[in-house]
C-alpha cells in the first residue's frame, strides 16, 4: 500500500496504488499520506490512481473532496485505473463535479501513462 513515482517518457508521475487497501480506513490513510507529499513539494503533479479491485466508499469520497484544496492547485493532469463502470464510475463523476477536476478514466496503465505525459 502506498505511493511511488514512475518515470514515463522522461516525466515523473505520482502513482497512488489503492489496490492493497482493505476498506475506507486504509484508503483514507493513503490519501492523507499523499496530501502530506503534495504539501512537501512544489508540483505540478501528474497523477495516476489505481483503484483496481477496490471501491471509493462515500466516506472516502467525502474525505477526498475535503483534500481537493490541497490537490487541485498542484495537479496538472490526473488519470484513474480500475473505474470502468457502474457505481464506481458514478462516484468518480460526482467527485469530479464537486472537486472541479477532470480525471481521465483509463482501461490500461499504458493508456494512462501516455495520457499523462501528452501535451
N, C-alpha and C positions, 0 to 999 in steps of 0.2 A: 504494500500500500504506500502511495506517495506520489511524488512528482520528480521529474528529472528534465534535463534539457536534451533535445535531439538537434543535431545539425543536419539540415537538408538543403542542398544546393547553396552551401555557404551561408545559410541563415539559421539563426538559433530559434528553436521552437520550444516553448514550455509545454511539456507533456504531463497531463494530470490523469493518473490511472485510478479510476474508481472501481475497476473490476474486482479487486480483492476485498472491497468494503463489505461488511456484513450488516447492512442496515443504515438508517439515518444517522445514528451517533457517529459511526466511523466516517461517513461521508461529510458530516459537519466538521469533524476534527480535521479531515484532509483539506476542506476548503478554507478553514481557518489558517492552516499552515501555509496555504497558497497566498492568502491575504497578507501574511507576515512577509513572505517572499516579495510580493508586489511592493510593499511599503519599504523594503530594504534596497530596492533597485529603481533606477530612473525610468526604465521602459524605453520605448514602447515594446509591448509583448505580442508575439504571435503565439496563439494558444490552441492546443489540441486536447480536448477532454475525451476520455474513453469510458463510456458507461455500459459497455458490453456486459450483458448478464446482470445488470443492476438497474434499479429504478430510482429516479429522483422523487422521493416522497414529498407530500405537501409541506412537511416540516423542513425538509432540506431546501426545497424551492423558496420558501419564505425566508430562510436564513441566507440563501444565496442572493436574494433580492436586497436584503439589508446591506450586503457587502458590495453591491453594484457601484456604490460611490467610490470604492477603492479600485475596482476592476475597470470600470468604463473609461476613465480618463487615460489609462495606460495601455489599453488593449487596442492594438492596431487591427488585428483580424482574429477570428475565433472559429473553430470547427469542432464538431462532435461526432463520435462514433457510437454505435450501439443504440441509436434512437431512430428506428426505422418506421414505426407505425404505431397506431393505437394511442392509448392514454399517455404513453411516454412522449410521443410527438406533440400531443396537445399541451402537456405540461411545459415542454420547452418553448412552444409557441407563446404560451401565456407569459413565461418568464421573459422572453424577448420583448414582448409588448411592455411589460412592467418595467423592465430594466432599460429599455430603449436601446437594445443591442441587436445586431444582425449576427446570427451564428449559422454557418453552413452545416447541414446535416449530411454526413458522408457515409457511403457504404463500405469504403475501404480506407485503410491507413494511408496508402499511397495517394489516393484521391485527395484526402485531407491535407497531407503534406504539400502536395503540388498546389492546391488552392492557397494555402497559407503563404507560400513564397512567391506567388504570382503577383504581378503589379496591379 
